[in-house]
Amino acid sequence: MNSQDCIRLAEAHSARNYLPLPIVLARGDGVWVEDVEGKRYLDMLSSYSALNQGHRHPKIVAAMQEQMGRLCLTSRAFHHDVFGPFCKAITEACGMDQVLLMNTGAEAVETAIKLCRRWGYTKKGVPEGKAEVIVCEGNFHGRTTTIVGFSSEKLYSDGFGPFTPGFKMIPYGDAAALEKAITPHTVAFLVEPVQGEAGIRVPHDGFMKACRDACTRSNVLLMADEIQTGFGRTGRLFCYEYDGIKPDVLIVGKALGGGCFPVSGALASKELMSVFTPGNHGSTFGGNPLACAVGRAAVEVITEERLPEKSYELGEYLRGELLKMASRHVSEVRGKGLLIGVEIRPESGPARGFCEKLMGLGILAKETHGTVIRLAPPLVITRSELDWALDRIAQVLKQGPG
């Protein structure tokens, strides 16, 4: 089938909950993908940071294939031989005591919320049913009914209520507002060190440190959602490291699956994790043998190939080159590491037009928040490949979407 045949089938038989670019991919290798007609493209989206290690990394694919030849699923009714070693590897890599493994990022966020609420009731002494979690405007933590209920983006929440109570919203990047919002019933603050879906919004330096201090003073747990920013994407293993702090709960996903399998988790201290007891939380597929084998290989690739360091170096270069481009269509370039947003001026039209033009030149990027082009290639990209992309990006930013 050609691209148009595939798109017609998708539109006829799939719910229309996405608006993808009009391209049908069939193959991927490293930072490159091909459509069904064989045209080659540079992937500058990385499946929203799930492909930090690139498409089909040989070590990750080999680990998955080896595990598929032995054992794929046990549920958590039984132990399996990959679970313990992976838990040890991920907790040591993240500097945390214990992990509770799930599948998707949204599941990991839900797990973290349950963890903090239960801690609030059993350890902090918050009255039953009164626990509060503070979140930020512009947040994106997933698509469950609980999570969209505390989103400030009406597109995510309209028509899906009623929603779970117990959440309070403050402006992003405002540590003083956080301190003011905390009450005796506050159990946690949930925050992204960089807001990806909101348009690559980067808070001021020291924001996470100020949040850590405010939470510590009030006995409030700090939850860092690093599902999109983690595992090297922003130039550190985790973005919160820029402020020299450590969260109480670390939420991970996306790149933990190495672009091959959904793997996510919430990590915390042994004391905090002790609020979970057998039966009060779980997942049939969470921590399954395939996930553990893939996740362990994914983490090893990130550390062995020094992808955080590479992301920092190439991210500085990419952002610097973008800033040099004189374009009447661009109002701002911002980001950390290889997570960069190019803000398009309102009078130049939606960012999607720019993304469609980039696609025509062999670059796959995607608009976010309407006005921002997100540039987030796999961290295995080379300087020469970035230069290839920059030549075409410069052409599009100069000419505009028309």
C-alpha positions in Angstrom: 0.0 0.0 0.0 1.1 3.6 -0.6 0.9 6.4 1.9 -2.5 7.6 0.8 -4.0 4.1 1.1 -2.6 3.7 4.6 -3.9 7.2 5.6 -7.4 6.4 4.2 -7.5 3.1 6.2 -6.4 4.9 9.4 -9.0 7.7 9.0 -11.8 5.1 8.2 -11.1 2.7 11.1 -9.3 4.8 13.9 -10.6 7.3 16.3 -9.5 10.8 15.2 -7.8 11.8 18.5 -4.6 12.8 16.7 -3.7 15.1 13.8 -0.4 13.6 12.5 1.6 15.0 9.6 0.6 13.3 6.3 3.4 10.8 6.3 3.4 7.0 6.7 6.6 5.6 8.2 7.8 2.1 7.5 11.4 1.8 8.7 13.7 3.4 11.2 17.4 3.2 12.0 19.2 5.5 14.4 18.1 9.1 13.6 16.7 8.2 10.2 13.3 6.9 9.1 11.7 6.0 5.8 8.2 6.2 4.5 6.4 3.5 2.6 7.6 4.9 -0.7 11.2 4.8 0.5 11.8 8.5 1.1 14.2 9.2 3.9 13.7 11.7 6.7 15.6 12.9 9.8 13.6 12.3 12.9 13.7 15.6 14.9 10.9 14.5 17.3 12.1 11.2 18.8 8.5 10.2 19.6 8.4 12.9 22.2 11.7 11.8 23.8 11.0 8.1 23.8 13.7 7.5 21.2 16.7 9.1 23.0 18.8 6.1 22.0 17.6 6.3 18.4 15.4 3.9 16.4 16.2 0.2 16.9 19.4 0.6 18.9 21.2 -2.8 18.3 21.9 -3.4 22.0 18.2 -2.7 23.0 16.8 -4.8 20.1 19.2 -7.7 21.0 18.1 -7.6 24.6 14.5 -7.7 23.6 14.9 -10.5 21.1 16.9 -12.6 23.6 14.2 -12.1 26.3 11.4 -12.9 23.8 13.1 -16.3 23.2 12.8 -17.1 26.9 9.9 -15.5 28.8 7.6 -12.5 28.1 5.1 -12.3 30.9 4.5 -13.7 34.3 2.3 -11.0 36.0 3.5 -10.0 39.4 1.9 -13.2 40.9 5.4 -14.7 40.4 9.0 -13.5 40.5 11.0 -13.6 37.3 14.8 -13.5 36.8 15.0 -10.1 35.1 13.0 -8.1 37.6 15.5 -7.8 40.5 18.5 -7.0 38.3 16.6 -4.3 36.5 15.2 -2.7 39.7 18.8 -2.6 41.0 20.1 -1.1 37.8 17.4 1.6 37.5 17.5 2.6 41.2 21.3 2.9 41.2 21.3 4.9 37.9 18.7 7.3 39.3 20.1 7.5 42.8 16.9 6.3 44.5 16.3 3.4 46.9 13.3 1.7 45.3 11.1 1.7 42.2 7.6 0.8 41.4 7.4 -0.2 37.8 4.5 0.5 35.5 4.1 0.8 31.7 3.1 4.2 30.5 4.0 7.7 31.8 0.5 8.4 32.9 0.5 5.3 35.0 3.7 6.4 36.7 2.2 9.8 37.5 -0.9 8.2 38.9 1.4 5.9 41.0 3.3 8.9 42.3 0.1 10.7 43.2 -1.2 7.7 45.1 2.1 7.3 46.9 2.1 10.9 48.1 -1.5 10.9 49.1 -1.1 7.7 51.1 2.1 9.1 52.7 0.1 12.2 53.7 -2.5 10.1 55.4 -0.3 7.5 57.1 2.8 9.6 57.9 2.1 13.3 57.8 -1.3 13.0 59.6 -3.5 14.7 57.0 -7.2 14.0 57.7 -8.6 11.4 55.4 -9.9 12.8 52.1 -8.2 16.2 52.6 -4.9 15.6 50.9 -3.8 18.4 48.4 -1.4 18.2 45.6 -0.1 21.4 44.0 0.4 21.5 40.2 1.5 24.1 37.7 -0.4 25.9 34.9 0.6 24.6 31.5 1.3 21.1 32.9 1.1 17.9 30.9 1.4 14.8 33.0 -0.8 12.4 31.0 -4.3 11.7 29.7 -6.2 9.9 32.5 -9.3 11.5 33.9 -7.5 12.4 37.1 -4.6 14.0 35.3 -6.6 16.0 32.7 -8.8 17.2 35.6 -5.9 19.3 36.9 -4.8 20.5 33.4 -5.1 24.2 32.5 -5.5 23.3 28.8 -9.2 23.0 28.1 -8.5 20.9 25.0 -7.4 18.1 27.3 -10.3 18.3 29.8 -13.4 19.6 28.1 -16.2 17.0 28.1 -14.4 14.5 30.4 -15.5 15.5 33.9 -16.4 15.3 36.7 -12.8 15.3 37.9 -10.9 14.1 40.9 -10.7 16.9 43.6 -7.6 17.7 45.7 -5.5 19.6 43.2 -4.4 23.3 43.4 -2.8 25.2 40.5 -0.1 27.8 40.6 1.8 29.7 37.8 4.7 27.7 36.4 8.1 29.0 37.4 6.8 30.9 40.5 8.3 29.4 43.7 6.8 32.2 45.8 3.3 31.1 44.6 4.2 27.6 45.6 5.1 28.6 49.1 1.9 30.7 49.4 -0.2 27.8 48.2 1.0 25.3 50.7 -1.4 24.4 53.6 -1.3 21.9 56.4 -3.1 19.5 54.0 -0.6 19.8 51.2 1.2 16.5 50.6 3.1 17.1 47.4 4.1 19.4 44.6 4.1 17.9 41.1 6.3 19.7 38.5 8.1 19.3 35.2 11.6 20.8 35.2 10.9 21.9 31.7 7.3 22.0 30.3 7.4 20.1 27.0 3.9 20.1 25.8 3.3 23.7 26.9 5.9 24.9 24.3 9.3 24.0 25.8 8.9 26.4 28.7 12.1 26.7 30.7 11.8 28.2 34.2 14.4 30.6 35.6 17.6 29.2 37.0 17.2 28.1 40.6 13.4 27.5 40.3 13.7 23.8 41.2 16.1 24.6 44.1 13.5 27.1 45.4 10.8 24.5 45.1 12.9 22.0 46.9 13.5 24.4 49.7 9.9 25.4 50.0 8.8 21.7 50.1 11.4 20.8 52.7 10.4 23.6 55.0 6.7 22.6 55.0 7.2 18.8 55.0 5.8 18.5 51.4 7.0 15.9 48.9 8.6 17.1 45.7 7.6 15.0 42.7 9.7 15.6 39.5 8.0 14.5 36.3 11.0 13.6 34.1 9.1 11.4 31.7 10.0 13.7 28.8 13.0 15.5 30.2 14.8 12.5 31.7 17.6 10.2 30.6 19.8 12.8 29.0 17.2 14.8 27.0 18.1 18.1 28.6 21.9 17.7 28.8 21.9 16.0 32.3 20.8 12.5 33.2 17.8 14.3 34.8 16.9 18.0 34.3 16.6 18.7 38.1 20.3 18.1 38.4 20.9 21.6 37.0 19.7 23.0 40.3 21.7 20.5 42.4 18.7 19.0 44.2 17.0 15.7 44.6 13.2 15.1 44.4 11.4 12.9 46.9 9.7 11.1 44.0 11.1 10.8 40.5 8.7 9.8 37.7 10.3 8.3 34.6 9.1 6.7 31.3 9.5 7.2 27.6 13.2 6.7 26.9 13.3 4.1 29.7 11.8 1.8 27.0 14.5 2.5 24.5 12.0 3.2 21.7 11.0 -0.5 21.8 8.6 -1.2 24.7 6.6 0.9 27.2 8.4 1.0 30.5 7.8 3.6 33.3 8.1 3.9 37.0 8.0 6.0 40.1 11.2 6.0 42.3 11.5 7.1 45.9 13.2 6.3 49.2 12.6 2.9 50.9 10.8 4.7 53.7 8.4 6.5 51.4 7.7 3.3 49.3 6.9 1.5 52.5 3.4 3.0 52.4 2.5 0.5 49.7 1.5 -2.9 50.8 0.6 -6.1 48.8 -2.6 -5.5 47.0 -3.2 -1.8 47.2 -1.5 -1.0 43.9 -0.3 -3.0 40.9 -0.1 -3.7 37.2 -0.4 -7.0 35.3 2.2 -5.8 32.8 4.3 -3.5 35.1 7.8 -4.9 35.5 7.2 -7.7 33.0 10.3 -9.6 31.7 10.4 -7.9 28.3 10.1 -4.5 30.0 12.9 -5.2 32.4 15.2 -6.6 29.7 14.6 -3.6 27.5 14.8 -1.1 30.3 18.1 -2.4 31.6 19.6 -2.2 28.1 18.1 1.3 27.5 19.8 2.6 30.7 23.1 1.0 29.8 23.1 2.6 26.4 22.5 6.1 27.9 25.4 5.7 30.4 27.8 3.8 28.2 27.4 6.2 25.2 27.4 9.3 27.5 24.2 10.5 25.9 23.6 13.2 28.5 26.9 14.8 27.8 26.4 14.5 24.1 23.0 16.1 24.5 24.4 19.0 26.3 27.2 19.7 23.8 25.0 19.3 20.7 22.1 21.1 22.3 24.3 24.2 22.9 25.4 24.0 19.3 22.0 23.6 17.9 20.4 26.4 20.0 23.3 28.7 19.2 23.0 28.1 15.4 19.2 28.7 15.6 19.8 32.0 17.4 22.1 33.1 14.6 19.3 32.7 12.0 17.7 36.0 11.3 14.1 35.3 10.7 11.1 37.7 10.9 9.0 34.6 11.7 10.7 33.7 14.9 10.2 35.4 18.3 12.3 33.2 20.6 14.5 30.1 20.7 14.6 28.3 24.1 15.4 24.9 25.6 17.9 22.8 27.4 20.1 20.1 25.8 18.4 18.6 22.7 14.9 19.8 23.8 14.4 23.0 21.9 11.4 25.1 21.0 11.3 27.7 18.2 8.5 30.2 18.9 6.7 31.4 15.7 5.3 34.9 15.7 1.5 35.0 15.7 1.4 37.0 12.4 3.4 34.2 10.7 0.7 31.7 11.2 0.6 28.3 13.1 3.8 26.3 13.6 2.2 23.4 11.7 2.8 25.1 8.4 6.5 25.3 9.1 6.5 21.6 10.2 4.8 20.6 6.9 7.4 22.5 4.9 10.2 20.9 6.9 8.7 17.5 6.1 8.9 18.3 2.5 12.7 18.9 2.9 13.2 15.6 4.8 12.9 16.7 8.4 10.2 15.5 10.8 9.3 17.9 13.6 6.0 18.6 15.2 4.3 21.7 16.4 3.3 22.0 20.1 1.0 24.5 21.7 0.1 25.8 18.3 3.0 28.3 17.9 6.1 26.3 18.7 8.2 24.0 16.6 9.7 21.3 18.8 13.2 20.1 17.8 14.2 17.0 19.8 16.3 14.6 17.7 17.6 11.3 19.1 20.6 11.9 21.3 22.7 9.7 19.1 22.6 12.3 16.3 25.9 13.5 15.0 27.2 17.1 14.4 27.1 16.5 10.6 23.5 15.3 10.8 22.6 18.4 12.8 24.3 20.6 10.2 22.3 18.8 7.5 19.1 19.7 9.4 20.2 23.2 10.1 20.6 24.0 6.4 17.0 23.1 5.8 15.6 24.6 9.0 17.3 27.9 8.0 15.6 27.8 4.6 12.2 27.2 6.1 12.5 29.9 8.8 13.7 32.4 6.2 10.9 31.7 3.7 8.1 31.0 6.1 5.3 28.4 5.6 3.9 29.8 2.3 
